[in-house]
């Protein structure tokens, strides 16, 4: 793991030409059909990120507590953490347990004298769960317990299986009432040889998706990417995360060394981009739990139409590709499934299918705390996908935080916070159905003697226990209504306007810090002998392949400009919804004045300044106030063929700009002037838009 950051870049493949719902893929080693084009063209191979260097106090900013009026105009209540239960609170094993509470034991075969991990979870409510583990005779086994209240409510137990035990009993409950229990059989030894690869499926399916398994999936995702509030997380590949036994509750579940760091000969190699990431997580969990899994091949949407999908490609039935010969048995079949079948089969269009379309991999969620649970996705309108990992509750005076991870074209994984500059919202149906969505559960059935997987449509899901959260309500929300609703879900009750504004300014600094790395990467590429980078036409500047994808920053700069608007205009947000900030109507104007004063002071704070390297190697620091003053120049700052001074908006004839040694070709400058309207209007063009005429 690297405690650093990566850009909010893009999805490799998010701009590829419209593809048929069903079609033949390229041969192994060739261009993958679902990855034949770049993502947000943001230099996303760069290390750097949304919680970047230089941004002090990301989750409790220094300036917020010093602003006039806090605790007077804004009536903000402190939130205390819930009381955690004791083992006795789990109660006794119920005769008829709750079917919404899942229990998971890992590894698959518990071994006497060896470690055992336990997870219990529910999505029904958020209060902490109690856990007690007993021997056959009822003796309580010493267990290290971690409580995760919230969405889902989960409890994690780690213990050593007693020598001589034949089984251990796991009891889960609350307030002395048992909710569910499970008996875990104890074995003498593990089965370390992988099962043989089968001709009738990638892996066996012995369980079904239900409310309990969905809760366990969410709990597993949250633990995989959990970290203290404000801590930066980034990895170069997903297999670095799954190889971490402290994070991965299913680590070496089969005892096949399937999560070994040596991914060439032993462990799984997992390096998804942003579109693949939610699928890889769902498929990994489904494989370890022997659950159904599949995906559809979808079009990308074009000409004002949302993506459409074809038939389901399921893990039951003959595998589409031969197993990886470097790995034994089923492990080789699973490896080839991830690297070839799945990675080459999905793209961001899978997440943007229209509301009301049930022939899809995801269903749209009601906006609720449950709808923001770990493992759900956020598909933005322009081809980027996030996976939710944790909804952190407010604590003390700190607001709530919704964390997500996303993949990049180079396979890196980074944790990010929800805010308007990352999670773009546009309800325009011509862009597809964007927003928060969850995987459709798949049901195993027999048809004409053969096993098939059948997805549940929206109407079925609305009636199914544990899945009543299907809704098209997001499609009806304006951007302001959407972000106001999200604020209320993440931080229920009254919010501190000064702290909220300060968070927006800190997020702006973080976004600028990410851009520093992206610009530096472009300079390093050119310094190594890279020639002039070809600039695409029209909309393709946002989505393409090659050096432009790796080193230009149009999508990142558009997000940065939005971040500037959010940070500098936060008083308008407060004035629009004063009740959410505990402000009386007759106090709004006075609050505007106080917020403006606090904003200007924080923008000028040197703690939030970023430093970039000029053409001659010298460094220049910019406060956020200076960056905001350059926002018009940033509308044309995304071209890596320009010197860094220009890309950071240095004024003409200034000492800062005097070191500039390079300009983009004249033809590219004309394109940038023509396309500037997109950035000035904060509007990303639709896929296929040729752009304004270039003089």
C-alpha positions as CSV (number, residue, x, y, z in Angstrom):
1,X,0.0,0.0,0.0
2,X,1.1,3.5,-0.8
3,X,-0.1,6.3,1.4
4,X,-0.3,8.7,-1.4
5,X,-2.8,9.8,-4.0
6,X,-3.8,9.2,-7.6
7,X,-5.8,11.5,-9.8
8,X,-9.5,11.4,-10.3
9,X,-8.6,10.6,-13.9
10,X,-10.7,8.5,-16.0
11,X,-11.8,5.2,-17.3
12,X,-9.8,3.5,-19.9
13,X,-12.3,2.6,-22.6
14,X,-14.9,5.2,-21.6
15,X,-14.7,6.9,-25.0
16,X,-14.4,3.9,-27.4
17,X,-16.5,3.8,-30.6
18,X,-20.0,2.6,-30.1
19,X,-19.9,-1.2,-29.8
20,X,-22.6,-3.7,-30.5
21,X,-24.2,-5.4,-27.5
22,X,-22.8,-8.7,-28.6
23,X,-19.6,-9.0,-30.5
24,X,-16.4,-11.0,-30.9
25,X,-13.4,-9.9,-28.9
26,X,-9.8,-9.5,-29.9
27,X,-7.4,-12.4,-29.5
28,X,-5.4,-12.7,-26.2
29,X,-2.7,-10.1,-26.2
30,X,-4.4,-7.8,-28.7
31,X,-6.5,-4.7,-28.0
32,X,-9.3,-5.5,-25.6
33,X,-12.7,-4.5,-27.0
34,X,-13.7,-2.9,-23.7
35,X,-10.4,-1.1,-23.2
36,X,-9.7,0.3,-26.6
37,X,-9.9,3.9,-25.6
38,X,-8.8,6.1,-22.8
39,X,-10.7,7.6,-20.0
40,X,-10.8,11.2,-18.7
41,X,-7.5,11.9,-20.4
42,X,-6.1,13.2,-17.2
43,X,-2.6,11.8,-16.8
44,X,-4.2,9.2,-14.6
45,X,-1.1,7.1,-14.6
46,X,0.3,9.6,-12.2
47,X,0.7,9.3,-8.5
48,X,-1.2,12.1,-6.8
49,X,-4.8,12.3,-5.8
50,X,-7.9,13.9,-4.4
51,X,-6.5,14.3,-0.9
52,X,-3.3,15.8,-2.0
53,X,-0.1,17.1,-0.5
54,X,-0.3,20.5,1.2
55,X,-4.0,20.3,2.2
56,X,-3.8,20.5,5.9
57,X,-6.9,19.8,8.0
58,X,-8.9,18.0,5.4
59,X,-11.6,16.8,7.8
60,X,-11.6,19.5,10.4
61,X,-10.2,22.6,8.9
62,X,-8.3,25.1,11.0
63,X,-10.3,28.1,9.7
64,X,-13.7,26.7,10.5
65,X,-13.4,26.9,14.3
66,X,-12.1,30.5,14.1
67,X,-14.8,32.0,12.0
68,X,-17.2,34.5,13.6
69,X,-20.6,33.2,14.4
70,X,-19.9,29.5,14.9
71,X,-22.1,28.3,17.7
72,X,-24.2,31.4,17.5
73,X,-25.7,31.7,14.0
74,X,-25.2,28.0,13.3
75,X,-26.8,25.7,15.8
76,X,-24.7,22.6,15.4
77,X,-25.1,19.7,17.8
78,X,-22.2,17.4,18.6
79,X,-22.6,13.8,17.6
80,X,-21.4,11.1,20.0
81,X,-20.4,7.6,18.8
82,X,-22.8,4.7,19.8
83,X,-22.1,2.5,22.8
84,X,-20.5,-0.8,21.7
85,X,-22.0,-4.1,22.9
86,X,-20.4,-6.9,24.9
87,X,-20.3,-10.6,23.9
88,X,-23.2,-11.3,26.3
89,X,-25.4,-8.9,24.4
90,X,-25.5,-11.4,21.5
91,X,-28.0,-13.4,23.4
92,X,-28.6,-17.1,22.7
93,X,-28.9,-19.0,19.4
94,X,-32.4,-18.4,18.1
95,X,-34.6,-21.3,16.9
96,X,-35.6,-19.3,13.8
97,X,-32.9,-16.7,13.0
98,X,-33.3,-13.5,11.0
99,X,-32.7,-14.0,7.3
100,X,-31.3,-10.5,6.9
101,X,-28.3,-11.2,9.1
102,X,-25.4,-12.9,7.4
103,X,-22.5,-14.8,9.0
104,X,-19.3,-15.6,7.2
105,X,-16.3,-17.7,8.4
106,X,-12.9,-17.6,6.7
107,X,-10.9,-19.6,5.7
108,X,-13.4,-22.0,4.2
109,X,-12.1,-24.9,6.3
110,X,-11.5,-23.9,9.9
111,X,-8.4,-25.6,11.3
112,X,-7.7,-26.4,14.9
113,X,-5.0,-24.2,16.3
114,X,-5.1,-21.8,13.4
115,X,-6.7,-18.3,13.0
116,X,-10.3,-17.9,12.0
117,X,-12.0,-14.7,10.8
118,X,-15.8,-14.2,11.3
119,X,-18.0,-11.5,9.9
120,X,-21.7,-10.8,10.7
121,X,-23.6,-8.1,9.0
122,X,-27.1,-6.7,8.3
123,X,-28.4,-3.9,6.1
124,X,-31.7,-3.6,8.0
125,X,-30.5,-1.2,10.7
126,X,-27.4,0.5,11.8
127,X,-26.9,-0.2,15.5
128,X,-23.8,-2.2,16.5
129,X,-24.1,-6.0,16.5
130,X,-22.8,-8.2,19.4
131,X,-20.8,-11.3,18.7
132,X,-20.0,-14.3,20.9
133,X,-18.0,-17.4,19.9
134,X,-18.4,-20.6,21.9
135,X,-16.9,-24.1,22.0
136,X,-19.1,-27.3,21.9
137,X,-19.6,-27.2,25.6
138,X,-20.7,-23.5,25.6
139,X,-17.4,-22.0,26.8
140,X,-16.8,-18.6,25.4
141,X,-13.7,-18.4,23.1
142,X,-11.5,-15.3,23.5
143,X,-12.1,-13.2,20.3
144,X,-10.7,-10.0,19.1
145,X,-13.8,-8.0,18.1
146,X,-14.1,-5.0,15.8
147,X,-17.5,-3.2,15.6
148,X,-18.6,-1.4,12.5
149,X,-21.9,0.3,13.1
150,X,-23.6,2.0,10.2
151,X,-24.4,0.8,6.7
152,X,-24.1,-2.1,7.0
153,X,-24.0,-2.8,10.7
154,X,-21.2,-5.4,11.0
155,X,-19.1,-7.1,13.6
156,X,-15.8,-8.8,12.8
157,X,-14.2,-11.4,15.0
158,X,-10.7,-12.8,14.9
159,X,-9.7,-15.8,17.0
160,X,-7.6,-18.9,17.2
161,X,-9.6,-22.1,16.9
162,X,-9.1,-24.2,20.1
163,X,-7.1,-27.4,19.8
164,X,-9.4,-30.4,20.0
165,X,-12.5,-28.5,19.0
166,X,-14.9,-30.2,16.6
167,X,-16.8,-27.1,15.9
168,X,-17.3,-23.5,17.1
169,X,-20.7,-21.8,17.5
170,X,-21.1,-18.2,16.3
171,X,-23.9,-16.2,17.9
172,X,-24.9,-12.7,16.7
173,X,-27.5,-10.4,18.3
174,X,-28.2,-7.2,20.1
175,X,-29.4,-6.2,23.6
176,X,-29.5,-9.8,24.7
177,X,-31.6,-11.1,21.8
178,X,-30.0,-13.6,19.4
179,X,-30.5,-12.8,15.7
180,X,-28.6,-15.6,14.0
181,X,-26.1,-18.3,14.7
182,X,-23.9,-20.7,12.8
183,X,-21.9,-23.8,13.6
184,X,-18.4,-23.8,12.0
185,X,-17.0,-27.3,11.6
186,X,-13.3,-27.7,12.6
187,X,-10.9,-29.7,10.4
188,X,-7.5,-31.2,11.1
189,X,-5.9,-29.8,7.9
190,X,-6.5,-27.5,5.0
191,X,-7.0,-28.7,1.4
192,X,-4.2,-26.7,-0.3
193,X,-4.6,-28.1,-3.8
194,X,-7.0,-26.1,-5.9
195,X,-10.1,-27.9,-7.2
196,X,-9.9,-29.1,-10.7
197,X,-11.1,-26.7,-13.4
198,X,-14.6,-27.7,-14.6
199,X,-16.1,-27.7,-18.1
200,X,-19.5,-26.6,-16.8
201,X,-18.5,-23.4,-15.1
202,X,-15.8,-21.1,-13.9
203,X,-16.6,-21.8,-10.2
204,X,-19.3,-23.8,-8.4
205,X,-22.4,-22.0,-7.4
206,X,-23.8,-23.3,-4.1
207,X,-25.3,-20.1,-2.5
208,X,-27.8,-17.5,-3.6
209,X,-27.8,-13.7,-3.3
210,X,-30.1,-12.5,-0.6
211,X,-30.2,-9.7,2.0
212,X,-27.7,-11.5,4.2
213,X,-25.1,-12.0,1.4
214,X,-25.6,-8.4,0.3
215,X,-24.8,-7.3,3.8
216,X,-21.7,-9.5,3.9
217,X,-20.5,-8.2,0.6
218,X,-20.9,-4.6,1.8
219,X,-19.1,-5.4,5.0
220,X,-16.2,-7.0,3.1
221,X,-15.8,-4.1,0.7
222,X,-15.8,-1.6,3.6
223,X,-13.1,-3.5,5.5
224,X,-11.0,-3.9,2.4
225,X,-10.7,-0.1,2.0
226,X,-11.2,1.1,5.6
227,X,-8.9,3.8,7.0
228,X,-9.2,6.5,9.6
229,X,-11.0,9.7,8.5
230,X,-8.9,11.9,6.3
231,X,-6.2,9.3,5.6
232,X,-5.0,8.9,2.0
233,X,-5.1,5.5,0.4
234,X,-3.7,4.3,-2.9
235,X,-2.4,1.1,-4.4
236,X,-0.9,0.3,-7.8
237,X,-3.3,-2.6,-8.3
238,X,-6.2,-4.3,-6.7
239,X,-4.2,-7.5,-6.0
240,X,-2.1,-5.4,-3.6
241,X,-5.3,-4.9,-1.5
242,X,-6.5,-8.5,-1.7
243,X,-3.0,-9.7,-0.7
244,X,-3.2,-7.7,2.6
245,X,-4.6,-10.2,5.2
246,X,-5.3,-7.4,7.6
247,X,-7.7,-5.9,5.1
248,X,-9.1,-8.8,3.2
249,X,-11.5,-10.8,5.3
250,X,-11.5,-13.5,2.6
251,X,-7.7,-13.6,2.3
252,X,-6.5,-17.2,1.3
253,X,-10.1,-18.3,1.9
254,X,-9.5,-21.5,0.0
255,X,-5.9,-22.1,1.4
256,X,-4.6,-22.3,-2.2
257,X,-2.3,-19.2,-1.7
258,X,-4.8,-17.5,-4.1
259,X,-3.9,-14.1,-2.6
260,X,-0.2,-14.6,-2.6
261,X,1.8,-11.4,-3.6
262,X,3.5,-13.5,-6.3
263,X,0.8,-13.0,-8.9
264,X,2.8,-14.6,-11.7
265,X,2.8,-18.2,-10.5
266,X,0.5,-18.3,-7.4
267,X,-1.7,-15.4,-6.5
268,X,-4.4,-13.8,-8.6
269,X,-3.4,-10.9,-10.7
270,X,-6.1,-8.2,-10.4
271,X,-5.6,-4.9,-12.1
272,X,-8.9,-3.4,-13.1
273,X,-9.6,0.0,-14.6
274,X,-12.5,2.1,-13.3
275,X,-15.2,0.3,-15.3
276,X,-13.8,-3.1,-14.3
277,X,-13.3,-2.3,-10.6
278,X,-16.9,-2.9,-9.3
279,X,-17.1,-6.1,-11.4
280,X,-13.8,-7.4,-10.1
281,X,-14.9,-6.8,-6.5
282,X,-18.3,-8.4,-7.0
283,X,-16.8,-11.4,-8.9
284,X,-14.0,-11.9,-6.3
285,X,-16.5,-12.1,-3.4
286,X,-18.9,-14.3,-5.5
287,X,-16.1,-16.7,-6.2
288,X,-14.9,-17.0,-2.6
289,X,-18.6,-17.4,-1.5
290,X,-19.6,-19.7,-4.4
291,X,-22.3,-17.2,-5.5
292,X,-23.7,-16.5,-8.9
293,X,-22.0,-13.9,-11.1
294,X,-22.3,-12.6,-14.6
295,X,-22.2,-9.5,-16.8
296,X,-23.7,-8.2,-20.0
297,X,-21.8,-6.7,-22.9
298,X,-23.3,-3.3,-23.6
299,X,-23.1,-0.5,-26.1
300,X,-21.7,2.8,-25.0
301,X,-24.6,5.0,-26.0
302,X,-24.4,7.6,-28.7
303,X,-26.5,10.1,-30.5
304,X,-28.6,11.0,-27.5
305,X,-29.4,7.4,-26.6
306,X,-28.4,5.5,-23.4
307,X,-26.3,2.4,-23.6
308,X,-28.2,-0.9,-24.2
309,X,-27.1,-4.4,-23.2
310,X,-27.2,-7.9,-24.7
311,X,-27.3,-11.3,-23.2
312,X,-25.8,-12.3,-19.9
313,X,-22.3,-13.9,-19.8
314,X,-22.5,-16.1,-16.7
315,X,-19.9,-18.2,-14.7
316,X,-22.2,-21.2,-15.1
317,X,-21.9,-23.1,-18.3
318,X,-18.7,-23.8,-20.4
319,X,-16.0,-21.1,-19.7
320,X,-15.4,-18.8,-22.7
321,X,-11.6,-19.2,-22.5
322,X,-9.2,-21.9,-21.4
323,X,-7.6,-21.6,-17.9
324,X,-4.4,-19.8,-17.3
325,X,-1.8,-22.5,-17.6
326,X,0.5,-20.8,-15.0
327,X,-2.0,-21.5,-12.2
328,X,-3.4,-24.9,-11.1
329,X,-7.0,-26.1,-11.6
330,X,-9.8,-23.8,-10.7
331,X,-7.4,-21.0,-9.8
332,X,-6.2,-20.9,-13.5
333,X,-9.8,-20.8,-14.7
334,X,-10.6,-17.9,-12.4
335,X,-7.5,-16.0,-13.3
336,X,-8.3,-16.2,-17.0
337,X,-11.9,-15.2,-16.3
338,X,-10.7,-12.0,-14.6
339,X,-8.0,-11.1,-17.0
340,X,-9.7,-12.0,-20.3
341,X,-13.4,-12.6,-20.1
342,X,-14.4,-9.9,-17.5
343,X,-11.7,-7.3,-18.1
344,X,-12.4,-7.3,-21.9
345,X,-16.2,-7.6,-21.5
346,X,-17.3,-4.5,-19.6
347,X,-16.9,-0.7,-19.9
348,X,-18.4,2.4,-18.4
349,X,-21.5,2.1,-20.6
350,X,-22.6,-0.8,-18.4
351,X,-23.2,1.6,-15.6
352,X,-25.0,4.3,-17.6
353,X,-28.0,2.3,-18.9
354,X,-31.3,4.2,-18.8
355,X,-33.6,4.3,-15.8
356,X,-36.4,1.7,-16.3
357,X,-34.2,-0.7,-18.3
358,X,-34.1,-4.0,-16.5
359,X,-31.8,-5.7,-19.0
360,X,-28.8,-4.3,-17.3
361,X,-26.2,-5.3,-14.7
362,X,-27.2,-2.6,-12.2
363,X,-30.4,-1.3,-10.8
364,X,-31.0,2.3,-9.7
365,X,-31.2,3.0,-6.0
366,X,-33.4,5.1,-3.8
367,X,-31.3,7.9,-2.3
368,X,-31.0,6.7,1.3
369,X,-28.1,5.8,3.6
370,X,-28.7,2.2,2.6
371,X,-28.4,3.2,-1.0
372,X,-24.9,4.5,-0.3
373,X,-23.7,1.2,1.2
374,X,-20.2,-0.2,0.3
375,X,-20.2,-2.0,-3.0
376,X,-22.7,0.2,-4.7
377,X,-21.5,2.3,-7.6
378,X,-21.8,5.8,-8.8
379,X,-21.8,6.1,-12.6
380,X,-21.2,9.7,-13.6
381,X,-22.8,11.1,-16.8
382,X,-19.4,11.4,-18.6
383,X,-17.9,7.9,-18.3
384,X,-16.4,7.5,-14.8
385,X,-17.4,5.0,-12.1
386,X,-16.8,5.0,-8.4
387,X,-17.4,2.2,-5.9
388,X,-18.7,3.3,-2.5
389,X,-16.6,2.0,0.4
390,X,-17.7,3.6,3.6
391,X,-20.2,6.1,4.9
392,X,-18.5,7.6,8.0
393,X,-20.9,9.1,10.5
394,X,-20.5,12.5,12.0
395,X,-18.5,12.4,15.2
396,X,-18.2,15.3,17.6
397,X,-18.2,18.4,15.5
398,X,-16.8,16.5,12.4
399,X,-19.3,16.1,9.6
400,X,-20.0,12.8,7.9
401,X,-17.9,11.6,5.0
402,X,-18.8,9.3,2.1
403,X,-15.7,7.5,0.8
404,X,-15.4,5.7,-2.6
405,X,-12.6,4.1,-4.6
406,X,-12.0,4.2,-8.3
407,X,-9.7,2.5,-10.7
408,X,-7.5,4.2,-13.3
409,X,-6.3,3.2,-16.8
410,X,-3.0,1.9,-15.3
411,X,-4.9,-0.3,-12.8
412,X,-4.2,1.8,-9.7
413,X,-6.8,2.2,-7.0
414,X,-7.4,5.3,-4.9
415,X,-9.8,6.3,-2.1
416,X,-11.7,9.6,-2.5
417,X,-14.4,11.6,-0.7
418,X,-17.8,12.4,-2.2
419,X,-18.1,16.1,-3.1
420,X,-19.4,18.1,-6.1
421,X,-16.0,18.3,-7.8
422,X,-15.6,14.5,-8.0
423,X,-19.1,13.2,-8.3
424,X,-20.5,15.0,-11.3
425,X,-24.3,15.1,-11.7
426,X,-26.3,15.7,-14.8
427,X,-29.8,14.2,-15.1
428,X,-30.0,14.6,-18.9
429,X,-31.3,11.2,-20.1
430,X,-29.4,11.6,-23.4
431,X,-26.2,10.9,-21.4
432,X,-27.7,7.7,-20.0
433,X,-28.9,6.8,-16.5
434,X,-26.3,8.2,-14.1
435,X,-26.2,8.0,-10.3
436,X,-26.0,5.4,-7.5
437,X,-26.7,1.8,-8.5
438,X,-26.3,-1.7,-7.2
439,X,-25.7,-5.0,-8.8
440,X,-28.7,-7.0,-9.8
441,X,-28.9,-10.3,-7.9
442,X,-28.7,-13.4,-10.2
443,X,-30.7,-16.5,-9.5
444,X,-29.5,-20.0,-10.4
445,X,-32.1,-22.0,-12.3
446,X,-32.3,-25.2,-14.4
447,X,-33.7,-24.8,-17.9
448,X,-33.9,-27.9,-20.1
449,X,-31.6,-29.6,-17.8
450,X,-28.9,-26.9,-17.9
451,X,-27.9,-24.4,-15.2
452,X,-28.6,-20.8,-16.1
453,X,-28.4,-17.5,-14.2
454,X,-31.4,-15.3,-14.4
455,X,-31.2,-11.6,-13.4
456,X,-34.0,-10.0,-11.3
457,X,-35.7,-7.1,-13.1
458,X,-36.8,-3.9,-11.4
459,X,-40.4,-5.1,-10.7
460,X,-39.1,-8.3,-9.2
461,X,-36.6,-6.5,-7.0
462,X,-39.2,-4.1,-5.7
463,X,-41.1,-7.0,-4.2
464,X,-38.1,-9.1,-3.1
465,X,-37.1,-9.1,0.6
466,X,-33.9,-7.1,1.1
467,X,-34.1,-5.4,-2.3
468,X,-36.9,-2.9,-2.0
469,X,-34.6,0.0,-2.6
470,X,-35.0,0.1,-6.4
471,X,-36.1,3.6,-7.5
472,X,-35.8,6.1,-10.3
473,X,-36.0,9.1,-8.0
474,X,-32.5,10.2,-8.9
475,X,-33.5,10.8,-12.5
476,X,-35.9,13.6,-11.3
477,X,-33.4,15.6,-9.3
478,X,-31.8,18.8,-10.5
479,X,-28.1,19.2,-9.6
480,X,-28.8,21.5,-6.7
481,X,-31.5,19.1,-5.4
482,X,-29.2,16.1,-5.8
483,X,-26.3,17.7,-3.9
484,X,-28.5,19.0,-1.2
485,X,-30.0,15.6,-0.7
486,X,-26.6,14.0,-0.6
487,X,-25.4,16.5,2.0
488,X,-28.4,15.6,4.2
489,X,-27.7,11.9,3.9
490,X,-24.0,12.1,4.7
491,X,-24.4,14.6,7.5
492,X,-27.9,14.3,8.9
493,X,-29.2,17.3,10.9
494,X,-27.8,20.8,11.1
495,X,-24.4,21.4,9.5
496,X,-21.9,24.0,10.4
497,X,-21.7,26.4,7.3
498,X,-18.2,27.5,8.1
499,X,-16.8,23.9,8.4
500,X,-18.7,22.9,5.2
501,X,-17.3,25.8,3.3
502,X,-13.9,25.1,4.6
503,X,-14.1,21.5,3.4
504,X,-14.9,22.7,-0.1
505,X,-11.8,24.9,0.0
506,X,-9.7,22.1,1.2
507,X,-11.1,19.8,-1.5
508,X,-10.1,22.5,-4.0
509,X,-6.6,22.5,-2.7
510,X,-6.5,18.7,-3.0
511,X,-7.7,18.8,-6.6
512,X,-5.0,21.3,-7.4
513,X,-2.4,19.1,-5.7
514,X,-3.4,16.2,-7.9
515,X,-3.0,18.4,-11.0
516,X,0.6,19.3,-10.0
517,X,1.5,15.6,-10.4
518,X,-0.3,15.4,-13.7
519,X,1.5,18.4,-15.1
520,X,4.8,17.1,-13.8
521,X,4.2,13.8,-15.5
522,X,3.7,15.5,-18.9
523,X,7.0,17.5,-18.4
524,X,8.8,14.2,-17.5
525,X,7.5,12.6,-20.7
526,X,8.7,15.4,-22.9
527,X,12.0,15.6,-21.1
528,X,12.7,12.0,-22.0
529,X,12.4,12.8,-25.7
530,X,8.7,12.5,-26.2
531,X,7.8,14.7,-29.2
532,X,4.8,16.9,-29.7
533,X,1.7,15.1,-28.5
534,X,-1.1,14.9,-31.1
535,X,-4.3,16.7,-30.0
536,X,-7.6,15.0,-30.8
537,X,-10.7,16.7,-32.3
538,X,-13.8,17.8,-30.5
539,X,-15.1,15.7,-27.7
540,X,-12.2,13.2,-28.0
541,X,-10.0,15.6,-26.1
542,X,-11.7,14.2,-23.0
543,X,-11.6,10.6,-24.1
544,X,-9.0,9.0,-26.2
545,X,-5.9,6.8,-26.1
546,X,-2.1,7.2,-26.0
547,X,0.0,10.1,-24.9
548,X,-2.9,12.6,-24.9
549,X,-4.8,10.4,-22.5
550,X,-1.8,10.0,-20.2
551,X,-0.6,13.6,-20.0
552,X,-3.4,16.1,-20.9
553,X,-5.8,17.3,-18.2
554,X,-9.1,18.5,-19.8
555,X,-11.4,16.4,-17.6
556,X,-9.3,17.1,-14.5
557,X,-9.3,20.8,-15.3
558,X,-13.0,20.9,-15.8
559,X,-13.4,19.3,-12.4
560,X,-11.0,21.8,-11.0
561,X,-13.0,24.7,-12.4
562,X,-16.1,23.2,-10.8
563,X,-14.2,22.9,-7.6
564,X,-13.4,26.6,-7.8
565,X,-17.1,27.4,-8.3
566,X,-18.2,25.3,-5.4
567,X,-15.5,26.7,-3.0
568,X,-16.1,30.3,-3.9
569,X,-19.9,30.1,-4.1
570,X,-20.6,28.2,-1.0
571,X,-22.5,31.1,0.5
572,X,-25.1,30.7,-2.2
573,X,-25.6,27.1,-1.3
574,X,-26.1,28.1,2.4
575,X,-28.5,30.8,1.4
576,X,-30.5,28.4,-0.8
577,X,-31.0,26.0,2.1
578,X,-30.6,27.9,5.3
579,X,-32.5,25.4,7.4
580,X,-29.9,22.7,6.8
581,X,-27.3,25.0,8.4
582,X,-29.4,26.2,11.3
583,X,-29.7,29.7,10.0
584,X,-32.8,31.9,10.5
585,X,-34.1,33.7,7.4
586,X,-33.2,37.1,8.8
587,X,-29.6,36.0,9.4
588,X,-28.9,34.9,5.8
589,X,-27.4,38.2,4.7
590,X,-25.2,38.5,7.7
591,X,-24.1,34.9,7.3
592,X,-23.1,35.6,3.7
593,X,-20.8,38.3,4.8
594,X,-19.2,36.2,7.5
595,X,-18.8,33.3,5.1
596,X,-17.2,35.5,2.5
597,X,-14.7,36.8,5.1
598,X,-13.8,33.2,6.2
599,X,-13.6,32.1,2.6
600,X,-11.1,34.8,1.6
601,X,-8.9,34.1,4.6
602,X,-8.9,30.4,4.0
603,X,-8.2,30.8,0.2
604,X,-5.1,32.9,1.1
605,X,-3.9,30.4,3.7
606,X,-0.4,29.3,2.8
607,X,-1.1,25.8,4.3
608,X,-3.3,25.1,1.3
609,X,-0.9,26.4,-1.3
610,X,0.4,24.2,-4.0
611,X,3.9,24.3,-5.6
612,X,4.7,23.6,-9.2
613,X,8.0,23.3,-11.1
614,X,8.6,25.8,-13.8
615,X,10.5,25.2,-17.1
616,X,13.9,26.1,-15.6
617,X,13.4,23.9,-12.6
618,X,12.6,26.6,-10.2
619,X,9.5,26.3,-8.0
620,X,6.5,28.7,-7.7
621,X,3.9,28.5,-5.0
622,X,0.2,29.4,-5.6
623,X,-2.3,30.0,-2.8
624,X,-5.9,29.0,-3.6
625,X,-6.7,32.7,-3.8
626,X,-4.1,33.1,-6.6
627,X,-5.4,30.0,-8.3
628,X,-9.0,31.2,-8.2
629,X,-7.8,34.5,-9.8
630,X,-6.4,32.4,-12.7
631,X,-9.6,30.4,-13.4
632,X,-10.1,31.9,-16.9
633,X,-6.5,31.0,-17.9
634,X,-7.1,27.5,-16.6
635,X,-9.8,27.1,-19.3
636,X,-7.0,26.6,-21.7
637,X,-4.4,25.0,-19.5
638,X,-4.9,21.3,-20.3
639,X,-2.5,20.9,-23.2
640,X,0.8,19.1,-22.3
641,X,2.5,20.7,-25.2
642,X,2.3,24.1,-23.4
643,X,4.9,24.9,-20.8
644,X,3.9,24.5,-17.1
645,X,3.9,28.3,-16.6
646,X,1.1,28.6,-19.2
647,X,-0.7,25.5,-17.8
648,X,-0.8,27.2,-14.4
649,X,-2.1,30.5,-15.8
650,X,1.0,32.7,-15.4
651,X,0.2,36.2,-16.8
652,X,1.7,37.4,-20.0
653,X,4.9,39.5,-19.5
654,X,5.1,38.4,-15.8
655,X,8.4,37.2,-14.2
656,X,6.7,33.9,-13.6
657,X,6.0,33.4,-17.3
658,X,9.5,34.6,-18.4
659,X,10.9,31.1,-18.0
660,X,8.4,29.5,-20.4
661,X,10.2,27.8,-23.3
662,X,7.4,25.9,-25.1
663,X,4.1,26.5,-26.8
664,X,1.5,24.2,-28.3
665,X,1.5,24.2,-32.1
666,X,-0.6,27.0,-33.6
667,X,-3.2,24.6,-34.9
668,X,-3.7,23.2,-31.4
669,X,-4.0,26.7,-29.9
670,X,-6.8,27.4,-32.4
671,X,-8.6,24.3,-31.3
672,X,-8.2,25.2,-27.6
673,X,-9.7,28.7,-28.3
674,X,-12.7,27.1,-30.1
675,X,-13.3,24.5,-27.3
676,X,-12.8,27.0,-24.5
677,X,-16.6,27.5,-24.3
678,X,-16.9,24.0,-22.8
679,X,-14.7,25.0,-19.9
680,X,-16.2,28.5,-19.5
681,X,-19.7,27.0,-19.3
682,X,-18.5,24.1,-17.1
683,X,-20.0,21.7,-19.6
684,X,-18.6,18.5,-20.8
685,X,-19.7,17.8,-24.4
686,X,-21.6,14.8,-25.4
687,X,-19.8,11.8,-26.8
688,X,-19.3,12.3,-30.5
689,X,-19.7,16.1,-30.4
690,X,-17.3,17.5,-33.0
691,X,-17.0,20.8,-31.1
692,X,-17.3,24.4,-32.3
693,X,-15.8,25.3,-35.7
694,X,-12.0,25.9,-35.5
695,X,-11.0,29.1,-37.4
